[in-house]
Amino acid sequence: MPLQDIKTRISTAETAAGRAPDSTKLIAVSKVQPNERVEAVLEQGHRCFGENRVQEAASKWPEFRERFDGIDLHLIGPLQTNKARQAMELCDAIHSLDRPKLANTLARLAQERGACPDLFIQVNTGEEEQKAGILPMDTDGFVAECRALDLPIRGLMCIPPVDEEPALHFALLAKIAARNGLEGLSMGMSADFETAIALGATHVRVGSAIFGERTPDRT
């Protein structure tokens, strides 16, 4: 689907929900996409992108940043502590803060660097054993812990279970964010971003609807 069609759908969803225009940031999820597809979106003027893996981001974005101004890069996949420094150097935001050990590592590196990307805490709203994220019941305490470390927590992120109604998870995330005074809500993907916008999403992560199906064999 053309990029402009996605942006039009976002604008329509904002209007329908009584939201301010341009209150939702579109993260074009470029993970496992050929560089020519990413470049085509850059050529259309879009600048906000999401990557799943630090290694892939490092192989792709420094070169693009030499050619295109104003790139806003978001890490939306799991982050290992041994990749944290590289992630902080590459990315403007990290959406997958999901455990105390990572919070402590990011805090230490932020002190060393004097800067830190915007951070979103990943919440495991479905309480799925195989999925990363802070459990809903533990999120308030983890937010407080991160704030005590002077980390710039901008909001929360979730990935609903594939077999459940996403609106229930988006509403839960919004409720947790509100009681913690957090405005950022990173939720909604290609199949459900309009529902997410209706429930307050400030960041939607759209990949295949923009770029087409992924090519997992990319190295």
C-alpha positions in Angstrom: 0.0 0.0 0.0 1.4 3.4 -0.9 2.8 5.4 2.1 0.4 8.3 1.5 -2.5 5.9 1.8 -1.3 4.8 5.2 -0.9 8.4 6.3 -4.4 9.2 5.1 -5.8 6.3 7.1 -4.0 7.6 10.2 -5.4 11.1 9.7 -8.9 9.7 9.2 -8.6 7.6 12.4 -7.3 10.6 14.3 -10.3 12.7 13.2 -12.8 9.9 14.0 -11.3 9.6 17.5 -11.4 13.3 18.1 -7.6 13.4 18.2 -5.5 16.4 17.1 -4.1 16.1 13.6 -0.6 14.7 13.4 -0.8 13.4 17.0 0.2 9.9 15.9 3.8 9.2 14.8 4.1 6.7 12.0 7.1 4.3 12.5 7.8 2.7 9.2 9.1 -0.8 10.3 12.0 -1.4 7.9 13.3 -4.6 9.6 14.3 -7.3 7.2 13.5 -5.2 4.2 15.8 -4.7 1.2 17.6 -1.3 1.3 16.0 -0.3 -2.0 12.5 -0.5 -0.5 13.7 1.6 2.5 15.3 4.1 0.2 12.1 4.4 -1.8 10.2 5.5 1.4 13.0 7.9 2.3 12.7 9.4 -1.1 9.1 10.1 -0.4 10.1 12.3 2.5 9.3 9.9 5.4 12.0 10.0 8.2 10.7 7.8 11.1 11.7 4.2 10.9 11.8 1.1 13.2 14.3 -1.7 13.4 14.2 -5.0 15.3 17.9 -5.8 15.6 20.8 -3.5 16.5 23.1 -5.4 14.1 20.7 -4.7 11.2 20.3 -1.1 12.2 24.1 -0.7 12.3 24.5 -2.1 8.8 21.8 0.1 7.3 21.3 3.5 8.9 24.7 5.2 9.2 24.9 5.2 5.4 21.3 6.4 5.0 22.0 9.2 7.6 24.9 10.4 5.4 22.4 10.9 2.5 19.2 11.9 4.2 18.7 14.5 6.9 16.4 14.2 9.9 16.1 10.4 10.3 14.4 9.4 13.5 15.3 5.8 14.3 13.4 3.6 16.8 14.5 0.2 18.1 11.3 -1.8 18.5 12.8 -5.3 19.0 14.4 -7.0 22.0 17.6 -5.4 23.3 20.5 -7.5 24.8 22.5 -5.6 27.4 25.7 -6.2 25.5 24.2 -4.3 22.6 22.9 -1.4 24.7 25.7 1.0 24.0 25.5 0.5 20.3 21.7 0.9 20.4 22.0 4.2 22.3 24.5 5.5 19.8 22.3 4.5 16.8 18.7 5.1 17.9 16.6 8.1 18.9 14.1 5.9 20.9 14.1 2.4 22.3 10.7 0.7 22.7 11.7 -2.5 24.4 12.9 -1.7 27.9 11.6 -4.9 29.6 13.7 -5.7 32.6 15.6 -4.2 35.6 19.1 -5.4 34.3 18.6 -3.5 31.1 17.3 -0.4 32.9 20.4 -0.4 35.0 22.7 -0.8 32.0 21.0 2.0 30.1 21.2 4.3 33.2 24.9 3.7 33.6 25.5 4.3 29.9 23.4 7.4 29.9 25.5 8.8 32.7 28.6 8.1 30.8 27.3 9.6 27.5 25.4 12.5 29.0 22.4 11.6 26.8 19.8 8.8 26.4 17.3 7.9 23.7 13.6 8.2 24.6 12.5 5.0 26.3 9.3 3.0 26.2 8.7 0.2 28.7 7.4 -3.0 27.0 4.4 -4.4 28.8 3.4 -8.0 28.4 -0.3 -7.2 28.4 -1.2 -10.8 27.5 1.0 -12.3 30.2 2.5 -14.7 27.6 5.3 -16.8 28.9 7.2 -16.7 25.7 7.0 -13.0 25.3 9.3 -10.3 26.8 7.9 -7.4 28.8 7.0 -6.3 32.3 3.8 -7.9 33.6 0.9 -5.4 34.0 0.8 -5.9 37.8 4.6 -5.0 38.0 4.6 -2.1 35.6 3.9 0.7 38.2 6.8 -0.4 40.3 9.1 -0.7 37.3 8.2 2.8 36.1 9.1 4.1 39.5 12.4 2.2 39.5 13.3 3.6 36.1 12.5 7.1 37.1 14.7 6.7 40.2 17.5 5.9 37.7 16.8 9.2 35.9 15.8 7.4 32.8 13.7 9.3 30.2 10.6 7.1 30.2 8.3 8.5 27.6 5.7 5.8 27.5 4.7 2.2 27.2 4.7 -0.3 24.4 2.8 -3.6 23.8 2.4 -6.4 21.3 -1.0 -8.0 21.8 -1.4 -11.8 21.5 -2.2 -12.8 18.0 -5.3 -14.6 18.9 -6.9 -12.0 21.1 -8.8 -8.8 20.5 -6.1 -6.1 20.3 -8.4 -3.3 21.6 -8.5 -5.0 25.1 -4.7 -4.8 25.3 -4.5 -1.3 23.9 -7.1 -0.1 26.5 -5.1 -1.8 29.3 -1.9 -0.2 28.2 -3.5 3.2 28.0 -4.9 2.7 31.6 -1.5 1.8 33.0 0.1 4.7 31.2 -2.4 7.2 32.5 -2.1 6.3 36.1 1.7 6.7 35.8 1.5 10.0 34.1 2.9 8.7 30.8 1.7 10.1 27.5 3.5 7.9 25.0 1.7 4.8 23.8 3.5 2.6 21.2 0.9 0.2 20.0 -0.8 -0.8 16.8 0.7 -2.5 13.7 -0.3 -3.0 10.1 -3.5 -4.9 10.9 -4.8 -2.8 13.8 -3.3 0.6 13.9 -6.6 2.4 13.4 -8.0 0.7 16.5 -4.8 1.7 18.4 -5.3 5.3 17.4 -8.9 5.3 18.6 -7.5 4.1 22.0 -4.8 6.8 22.2 -1.7 5.5 20.4 1.0 8.1 19.9 3.2 5.8 17.9 2.1 3.1 15.5 4.5 0.5 14.0 3.6 -0.3 10.4 5.8 -2.5 8.2 4.3 -4.8 5.7 1.5 -2.4 4.8 4.1 0.1 3.6 7.0 -2.1 2.3 5.2 -5.3 1.4 6.0 -8.7 2.8 9.3 -9.1 4.6 12.2 -11.1 3.2 13.4 -13.1 6.3 16.4 -14.5 4.5 18.0 -11.0 4.4 21.4 -11.0 6.2 
